[in-house]
Amino acid sequence: MTRVLFWLALVFLVLFAIRSKIRGMQQRARAQQQPNPFAPPGRPQELPDAELMLCCAHCGVYYPASENVQAKGHDYCSHAHATL
C-alpha cells in the first residue's frame, strides 16, 4: 500500500511541477507580447515625451539637452569638452 501511495505522490508532484512551469512560461509570454495590430481601435498607448538631442561641438556625439553645457555660444556634452 505504501508503494502505491509513493507512486501517486510522485506522479502528483511531477504533474504539479510541469503545470507550474507552463504557467510561468505563459505569464512571461503575456508580459512580452506586443499589442495586436488587428485589435479594434481603442485608447492609444501613451508614449513618454522624447527629449531634444544636441550635438557636441567638440566630439560630435549626440546627448540629451538636459546634460547640455554651453560655452562661447556652442553646445558641449561635458565640462571637459567645453574647456578644450
N, C-alpha and C positions, 0 to 999 in steps of 0.2 A: 504494500500500500504506500509506503514512503517513497518507493521508486516512482510510482505514478504521480504523486504529488510533486516530487522533484522535477520531473519532466514537464508537468503542466506549468509549474512556476517558471521554469527555464523558457518555455515557449512564450509565456505571457511577457516576460522581461524582454525577450528578443523583439516581439511584436511592438511593445511599448517603445523600445529604443528606435526602431525603424519609423514608427509613426511620429515620434518626436523629431527625428532628423528631417523627415519630409515636411513637417510644419515649419521648421526653421528655414528650409530652402524656399518654401513658398513665401514666407514673410520677407526674406531678403529680395526675392524676385519682385514682389509688390513694391518694395521701397525703391528699387532701381528702375522700375517700369516707367517708360516715357508716356506722356499723355497721348491718348488715342487721337490721331488726326481725323478720324471719321466720326468722332463723337459729336453730338449736336452742339451748336454754339451756345455757350453759356457765359458765365462771368469769366473774362480773361484773367490769366495769371498776372499778378503784378511783378514787374521786374525792378530790381534795385536801380537807382539812378546811377548813370555812368559818370565817372569823374573825368574832367578835362585832362588830357595828357599833353605835356610840354616836352620840347626837345632841348637838351643841354647844349649850350653854345660851345662848350669845350670838347666833350666826348661824343655828342650826337645821340646819346641814349634817351629814350622817351621815359618819362616818370610822371607820377601823379602831381597835379597842380598844388595839392596840399603840402608837398615836400619842396616847393619852389624856393630858391634862393636867388634874389635879384641883386645884381651889382653892375654898375655902369650901363644901365639900360638893357642888359642881357639877362636871360634866364639860365640858371645853373642847377644841377642836380644835388650839389653839396657845397658846403662852405669851402672845402679844399679846392674844388674846381673854380669857385668864384674868386679865390685869391691868386690863382695861377695867371 
